[in-house]
Amino acid sequence: MKSKEVTIYDIARELNLSIATVSRALKNDSVVSKKTKKKILDAAAAMGYRTNHFARNLRLQRTNTLGVIIPRLNSYFMSSAIAGIESVANEKGYNLIISQSSESKLQEASIAQNLFNHRVDGLLVSLAYDTTDYSHFLPYQNKNVPLVFFDRTDDTIDATSILIDNELAGYTATEHLILQGCKRIVHVTAHSVRNVYQDRLKGYQRALAHHQLPFNEQMVLTNNLSQEAGIKVAELLQSMHPRPDGVFFANDNCAVGCMVALKKAGWKIPEDIAVVGFNNDPVATVVEPNLTTIHYPGHTMGRLAANHLISTLNGSYTLNNANKLLLRFELIIRDSSTRT
């Protein structure tokens, strides 16, 4: 048989105190003396009292819960961003519901609807590869539920975005290869719908143009950027004539898969081909030679996104829907690309 839930009325009756005194003590109100507060808290613990957060949140029209939608959990960058979000949420007393879209716009839309139905106070989103319709975020905007997009964003969405200058990062990575003497540079990227990959490609193209090197669409290879895809890239590189002498990958995992496969095929890195990745994953310092890469501050981005969202909920900050916040990136030069 289910036992009856202990209430503040039961505690007040047990201790012969007023309900108001018990309520204040449980809220840690300073008007209640330390001695009385301890007496009430001890009794509450002994009687099995549980704070009714649901009822309290219902009164406040808050759930103290934030929704987070990310493309993949098995990504070092995304796990770093989540760690940043969690650190702020824990500091501010918020819970998180974290879901992954698995790179599916349909799954993303379903999750967004589910989180909306769960009445999350705000939503943090990094978009899936193939999302082009953003109508599943309209219910949030119509109800003034704050939205913050990070990393994978879209300029057409009426919400704050937090990211790095991916075009400049792509330019920086490509120019580094050019300054190492590379003239036939391949770019390996993912589906071009997403801003991060579109912009890195633009940066690659701009660096080639700036240094009077021709752009060839056949030198742009598109895949899912997994390590397995990197092995297939290695096969394609070996079949190209003339051979490429540099390659810029839009992430580190794919770069590492390619490097391992090329080394097995007898290629020397960076002598035969110089390699640059993106994200500064831990795998970049495990592969030999260590991988030159763009450092992408995931933890910082997650903290900033959560802070902006929670500050909006607390009324100390107003999200500017046209606002785009750019974080700094850094080119970390290692042995996979250095020839001079």
N, C-alpha and C positions, 0 to 999 in steps of 0.2 A: 504493500500500500504506500502511495506517495505521501511523504511527510509535508506538513504545511510550511510554507516559506516564512521565515522569521522577518518581522517588520520592525520599524522604529517604535511602533506602538507597544510591541512586546517588550522591547528593551526598556522603554520608559516605565512600563508597568512593573517590570522585574526590579528596577532600581528606585522606583518611587520618585521619578524625576519627570519634568515636563517634556512633552514631545519636542518642543522648540529647542530645549537644551541638548537633547540627544541628537537632533538634526544638525545643530551647529557644531557639536563635537565631532560628528562623523565627517563634516566638511572642513575640519581643522580650523574652525573659527577662533580667533584669539580672544573673544569675549568669554569663552569657557576656560576656567582655570585648568592648569596642567593636571592637577590631582583628579578633578572631575572627568576631564577628557580621558585620562588613562583608565579610570574606572569604567567609563562607557565603552571604550575600545576593547578592554579586556572582556567585558560582558558580551559585546557583539561577537567577538571571536569564539568565545565559549558556547554561545547559543547558535553559531553557524550562520550569522547574518551575512548577506551578500548585497552589495550596493546595486540598486536597480538602474544600471546605466541606460537601459532601453527607455524607461519612463522619463528619466532626466533628459535624455536626448530628444525625446518626443516633445517635451515642453519647450526645449530650446530650438526645435526645428533643425537639429544637427545630429549627425551620426558619428562625428569625429573620425571618419573613415575617408581615405583618399583612394581613388582607383588609379591603377597604372597599367597601361597596355604597351607591351614591347613586341618586337618581331620574333625574337628568339631568346631563350634563356641560356643556351649554350654558346654565348658570345662573351668574350672577356670584356669588351667595351660595355655591353649591356649589363653584365653583372657588376661592373664598377659603378655604372650609373645608378643601378638599384641600391647598391651599398650607400651611395651618397644620399639618395632619396630617403632610405631607411634611417640614416643617422639623424637627419633633420626631423623626420616624422616622430622618432622616438623622443627627441629633445622637446618637441612641441606637444606631445601627448596625442598624436594621431596614429590610427591603425592604417594598414595598407591592405588592399586586395590587388595582388599582382597576377596578371594574366598574359599569356603569349598568343599572338595571332598566328604563329607558325607561317609567317609570310603570306597570309591569305586575307584578302579584303573581305571575304564573306565571314570568316572567323572573327575578324576585327569588328565588323558591324554587329555581329551577334554578342560579342563581349561588351561592346559599348552600350548596347540596349540592356544587357543584364546588369551592368554596373549602375546604369541610370535607375533601373527598377529597384536596386538595393539602396538607392538614395545616397550615393557617395557625395561628399561635400564638394569635391573637385576632382578633376581628371588630368593625369599626366600621360602623354601619348608620344610614342615613336612609331611612325607609320610603316605598314607592310610594303613590300616591294611593289605590289600591283594595285594599290589603292589610288583610284582616280576620282571616285565619287565620295564626297564627304558629308552626305546628308545624314549619316548616322550620328553626327555630332550636333545636329540642329536642336534636338531636344534639350541638350545642355545649355546652348545659347539662348533658347527660348525661355528657359527657367532661370537664367542668370547664374548657372553653375559654372564656376571658372574653369577654363581650359588652358593648359600650357603644353605646347609641343616642343620636343627636344630631339636633337640629332636629325632624324628624318622628318622633315616638315614640308609644307607647301605654301607658297606665297599667296595662293588664292583663298586660304582659310583665314577667317576673321578671328585670329587669336594670337597670343604672344608666342614667339619661337625663340628657342635657345640653341645655338649651334656654333660651329667654327666657320671661318671663311674657306669653304672647301675648294673654291676655284683658285684662291691664292695658294692653298696647300698643294693642289695638283700642279700648279705652275712651279712652285718651289721644288717639289720632288723631281719633276721632269727636267727643270733647269740644272739641278744637281747632276743628273746623268749626262746632260749635254756638256757641262763643264769638266766632266771626267773623260770627255772625248767621244761620247756615244753619238752616233748620227742616224742609226736605224733603230728607233725606240718603239717597242710595242707597249700598248696600254691594255691591261686586263681589268675589266669592270663588270658590273652587274646590270640588271635591267635599268634602262635609262629614264623610267618614269620618276624615280626618286631623286630628290634634289641633291643628295650627297654624291650620287654617281654622275648625274648630269654635270654638276659643277666641277668635279674632279676631272672629268673629260674636257670641259672647257678650259681648265687650267693647263692641261696637257697640250691642247691645241694652241693655246696662246703662247706657251713657252716655245713650241716648235716654230711658230710664226715669228716670234721675236728674234730667234736665232737663225732665221732664213732656212729652216729645214722644212721639207714638204710634209703635208699631212696626207696619209693614205688610210682610207677606211678599213682596208684589209689588215692594217696593223692594230686595229681595235678589236679585242676578243671579249665576248660577253658570255658569262656563265654564272653559276650560283656562288662563286668565290669560296668553295670548300677546298680542303686539302686534296680531295679526290679530283676536283676540277683542275687543280694545279698540275697534277700528273698529266692530264690531257693537254694542258697548255704546253708542257714540256715536249710532248710529241709534235704539236703543231709548230713550235719554234724550230725543232730539228728538221721539219719539212720545208721551211721557208728558204727561198733563194732570191737575193743574197740573205745570208743569216743575219738576224737582228743582233745588235751588240749591247742593247740595254732593254730593260723591261720595268715598267712601273705598274705595280699591282694596287688595286683599290682596297685591299686588306692584307694582313700578314699571313693568315692561314693558307690562302691560295699560293702566296709567294713561297712559303716554306715547302709546300707539296711539290711545287715546280722545281725548286732548288735541289731537293733530294733526288728527284727523277733525273734532272740534268746531270748531276754529279755521277749518278750510276751509268749514264750514257757517255761519260768521259769528258764532259764539258768542265772547264775551269771557271770558277766564279771568284773575282770579277774579271779575270783576264779575257775570257771568251765572251762573257755576257755579264754586265753589271745589273744588280737587282735592287729595287727600292719597294718597300711595302707601305702599309698604312695602319695605324692604330697603336703601335708599340705594345703588342701582346707579349706575354712572357715567352712565348715560343720563339720570338725574334732573337733572344739571347741564348737559346738552346741549340738552334741550327748552326752548322759550321759551314762557311764563315757566318758570323753574327750579321743579322739583317739590318740594313739601313731602313729607317721608317719615319713616319710622321707621328709624333706623340699627340694623342687625342685625349684631353682631360675628362674622362668619363665620370669619375667621382665628383669632380668640381661641377660638372654640368648637372649631375643629379641633385646635388645640394642646392645649386642655384635655382633649378626648376621647382624643387619642393619649397624652398624659402619664399619664392615669388607667389606660389599658389597659396601657402598658408598665411602669408602677410596680407593677401587679398581677402581671405576669409576673415581675418581678424580686423580688417578695416584700416590697416596701417599702410596699405599700398593699393593702388588701383592699376589693374592690368590694362595696358594700352594695346588694343587689338591690332594696331599697326606696328607694334614694337618687335624688333628683331635684335636679340642680344648675341653678340659675337664674342666667343672666348678665344684666347690665344692658343696657337699650336706651335710645335717645335719640330724641326727636322733633326733627327738624331742620326748622325753619320757613323756607320760601322763598316766592317771590312767587306761586306757584300757588294759595295759600290765604289770603293776608293781605289783609283788607279794611279793617282799622282801624289 
